[in-house]
Amino acid sequence: MTTDIYLVYLAAVAVFFATPPDTSQLLIIANSMKHGLRRSRWVIAGDLSANVLQMTAAAFGLAAVIATSATAFGLIKWLGVAYLVWIGVRMMLSRGAPTQARTDAAAHPARLFRLGFVTSMTNPFAVVFFAALFPQFIALDAPVLPQLLILGATYLCVDGATLLLWGWAGDRVAARLNASLAVINRLCGGLMIGAAALLGLKDITPQR
């Protein structure tokens, strides 16, 4: 992989993340609004950890199984949708004290990590995406593994930076709102349900 090809790949990934918020980005916005960016970095860690596994799965051909099996694809996707809706409804029903302000003390890091990890892992589009993206930039006349590591690490860095930026924005918006915890819960729950809707509306056509 030459420097020119790598720069094209870097630009392609940057453009991809310049699009409107997707499921992962809405997730970090919601949690940063509710818990603050400092705690919500665990959500990002969970999301990126899942991406590592998805890249590995794509490299070993699992993407072909998902893309050709409507049952497997649909099951993974709708489990993710149900999980996000469940989290969103719980947030909306959690009223909090009438004068209680936003706090980051209520969420344990392990719980936030699990939220980011499970949400990302139940998105079958990610594995298919990696399987379609990486081969476009790999030189077959050079060792493949080092190239995969470079492409994967670059994606994770850009993804992580983007999520931090969205998280910072959510944190700042919530701070400026100066709203009660009940209001923040309803806003964050709505964002989570919106993320579920985005995942549910995505589709690919499995090849039988």
C-alpha positions as CSV (number, residue, x, y, z in Angstrom):
1,M,0.0,0.0,0.0
2,T,1.6,3.3,-1.2
3,T,1.3,6.6,0.6
4,D,-1.1,7.9,-2.0
5,I,-3.4,5.0,-1.6
6,Y,-3.3,5.4,2.2
7,L,-4.2,9.1,1.9
8,V,-7.1,8.3,-0.3
9,Y,-8.3,5.7,2.3
10,L,-7.9,8.3,5.1
11,A,-9.9,10.8,3.1
12,A,-12.6,8.2,2.4
13,V,-12.9,7.4,6.1
14,A,-13.0,11.1,7.0
15,V,-15.8,11.7,4.5
16,F,-17.7,8.7,5.8
17,F,-17.7,10.2,9.3
18,A,-18.6,13.6,8.0
19,T,-22.2,12.4,7.3
20,P,-25.1,13.0,9.8
21,P,-24.9,11.1,13.1
22,D,-25.4,7.4,12.9
23,T,-26.3,4.9,15.6
24,S,-22.9,5.0,17.5
25,Q,-22.8,8.8,17.3
26,L,-26.3,9.2,18.7
27,L,-25.4,6.8,21.4
28,I,-22.4,8.8,22.6
29,I,-24.4,12.1,22.3
30,A,-27.1,10.7,24.5
31,N,-24.8,9.3,27.1
32,S,-22.6,12.5,27.2
33,M,-25.7,14.6,27.7
34,K,-26.8,12.3,30.6
35,H,-23.5,11.3,32.2
36,G,-20.9,13.8,30.9
37,L,-18.1,13.1,28.4
38,R,-15.6,11.9,31.0
39,R,-17.8,8.8,31.9
40,S,-19.1,8.4,28.4
41,R,-15.6,7.7,27.1
42,W,-16.3,4.1,28.3
43,V,-19.1,4.0,25.7
44,I,-16.5,4.9,23.0
45,A,-14.1,2.2,24.4
46,G,-16.9,-0.4,24.1
47,D,-17.8,0.7,20.6
48,L,-14.2,0.6,19.3
49,S,-13.6,-2.8,21.0
50,A,-16.5,-4.2,19.1
51,N,-15.1,-2.7,15.9
52,V,-11.9,-4.6,16.4
53,L,-13.8,-7.9,16.6
54,Q,-15.9,-6.9,13.6
55,M,-12.8,-6.2,11.5
56,T,-11.4,-9.6,12.5
57,A,-14.7,-11.2,11.6
58,A,-14.6,-9.5,8.2
59,A,-11.1,-10.6,7.6
60,F,-12.1,-14.2,8.3
61,G,-15.1,-14.2,6.0
62,L,-18.0,-13.8,8.4
63,A,-19.2,-10.9,6.3
64,A,-20.0,-13.3,3.5
65,V,-22.2,-15.4,5.8
66,I,-24.1,-12.3,7.1
67,A,-24.5,-10.8,3.6
68,T,-25.9,-14.1,2.1
69,S,-28.2,-15.1,5.0
70,A,-31.3,-13.0,5.5
71,T,-32.1,-14.8,8.7
72,A,-28.7,-14.2,10.4
73,F,-28.6,-10.6,9.2
74,G,-32.1,-9.8,10.3
75,L,-31.7,-11.5,13.7
76,I,-28.6,-9.6,14.6
77,K,-30.1,-6.3,13.4
78,W,-33.4,-6.6,15.2
79,L,-31.7,-7.7,18.4
80,G,-29.7,-4.4,18.3
81,V,-32.9,-2.4,17.6
82,A,-34.7,-4.0,20.5
83,Y,-31.7,-3.4,22.8
84,L,-31.6,0.3,21.9
85,V,-35.3,0.8,22.3
86,W,-35.2,-0.9,25.7
87,I,-32.4,1.4,26.9
88,G,-34.2,4.4,25.5
89,V,-37.5,3.6,27.2
90,R,-35.7,3.1,30.5
91,M,-34.1,6.5,30.2
92,M,-37.4,8.2,29.4
93,L,-39.1,6.5,32.3
94,S,-36.3,7.4,34.7
95,R,-37.6,10.8,36.0
96,G,-35.0,11.6,38.7
97,A,-35.6,14.2,41.4
98,P,-37.4,17.4,40.2
99,T,-34.4,19.6,40.9
100,Q,-31.7,17.0,40.4
101,A,-29.1,18.2,37.9
102,R,-27.2,16.1,35.4
103,T,-24.6,13.8,37.0
104,D,-22.0,11.3,35.8
105,A,-22.0,9.4,39.0
106,A,-25.0,7.1,38.3
107,A,-23.3,5.0,35.5
108,H,-20.7,2.4,36.3
109,P,-17.9,2.3,33.7
110,A,-18.5,-1.4,33.0
111,R,-22.1,-0.7,32.3
112,L,-21.3,2.1,29.8
113,F,-18.6,-0.1,28.2
114,R,-21.1,-2.9,27.8
115,L,-23.7,-0.5,26.3
116,G,-21.2,0.7,23.6
117,F,-19.9,-2.8,22.9
118,V,-23.4,-4.5,22.6
119,T,-24.8,-1.7,20.5
120,S,-21.9,-1.9,18.0
121,M,-21.8,-5.7,18.0
122,T,-25.5,-6.0,17.1
123,N,-25.0,-3.9,14.0
124,P,-24.4,-6.4,11.2
125,F,-23.7,-3.6,8.7
126,A,-20.3,-3.0,10.3
127,V,-18.8,-6.4,9.4
128,V,-20.2,-6.1,5.8
129,F,-18.8,-2.5,5.6
130,F,-15.3,-3.5,6.7
131,A,-15.3,-6.5,4.3
132,A,-16.2,-4.1,1.4
133,L,-13.9,-1.3,2.4
134,F,-10.6,-2.8,3.2
135,P,-10.0,-4.8,0.0
136,Q,-10.2,-1.6,-2.1
137,F,-7.0,-0.3,-0.5
138,I,-4.9,-3.5,-0.1
139,A,-2.0,-4.2,-2.5
140,L,-1.9,-7.9,-3.2
141,D,1.8,-7.8,-4.0
142,A,2.6,-6.9,-0.4
143,P,1.9,-8.7,2.9
144,V,-1.8,-8.4,3.7
145,L,-1.7,-8.5,7.5
146,P,0.4,-5.3,8.1
147,Q,-1.9,-3.5,5.7
148,L,-5.0,-4.7,7.5
149,L,-3.5,-3.5,10.8
150,I,-2.8,-0.1,9.3
151,L,-6.2,0.3,7.8
152,G,-7.9,-0.9,11.0
153,A,-5.9,1.3,13.3
154,T,-6.6,4.3,11.1
155,Y,-10.3,3.7,11.1
156,L,-10.3,3.3,14.9
157,C,-8.4,6.6,15.4
158,V,-10.7,8.5,13.1
159,D,-13.8,6.9,14.6
160,G,-12.6,7.5,18.1
161,A,-11.8,11.2,17.4
162,T,-15.2,11.7,15.8
163,L,-17.1,10.1,18.7
164,L,-15.2,12.3,21.2
165,L,-16.2,15.3,19.2
166,W,-19.9,14.3,19.2
167,G,-19.6,13.5,22.9
168,W,-18.1,16.9,23.6
169,A,-21.0,18.5,21.7
170,G,-23.6,16.6,23.7
171,D,-21.9,17.4,26.9
172,R,-21.8,21.1,26.1
173,V,-25.4,21.2,25.0
174,A,-26.6,19.5,28.2
175,A,-24.5,21.9,30.3
176,R,-26.0,24.9,28.6
177,L,-29.6,23.6,28.9
178,N,-29.1,23.5,32.7
179,A,-32.2,21.2,32.7
180,S,-33.3,18.8,35.4
181,L,-32.3,15.1,35.2
182,A,-35.9,14.2,34.2
183,V,-35.7,16.5,31.1
184,I,-32.2,15.1,30.2
185,N,-33.5,11.6,30.6
186,R,-36.3,12.2,28.1
187,L,-34.0,13.9,25.6
188,C,-31.5,11.0,25.9
189,G,-34.1,8.4,25.7
190,G,-35.4,10.0,22.5
191,L,-31.9,9.9,21.0
192,M,-31.6,6.2,21.8
193,I,-34.9,5.4,20.2
194,G,-33.8,7.5,17.2
195,A,-30.6,5.4,17.0
196,A,-32.8,2.3,17.0
197,A,-34.8,3.7,14.2
198,L,-31.7,4.4,12.1
199,L,-30.5,0.8,12.6
200,G,-33.9,-0.6,11.8
201,L,-34.2,1.4,8.6
202,K,-30.9,0.3,7.3
203,D,-31.0,-2.6,4.9
204,I,-28.9,-4.7,2.5
205,T,-30.2,-7.2,0.0
206,P,-28.8,-10.7,0.9
207,Q,-27.7,-12.7,-2.1
208,R,-29.3,-16.2,-1.9
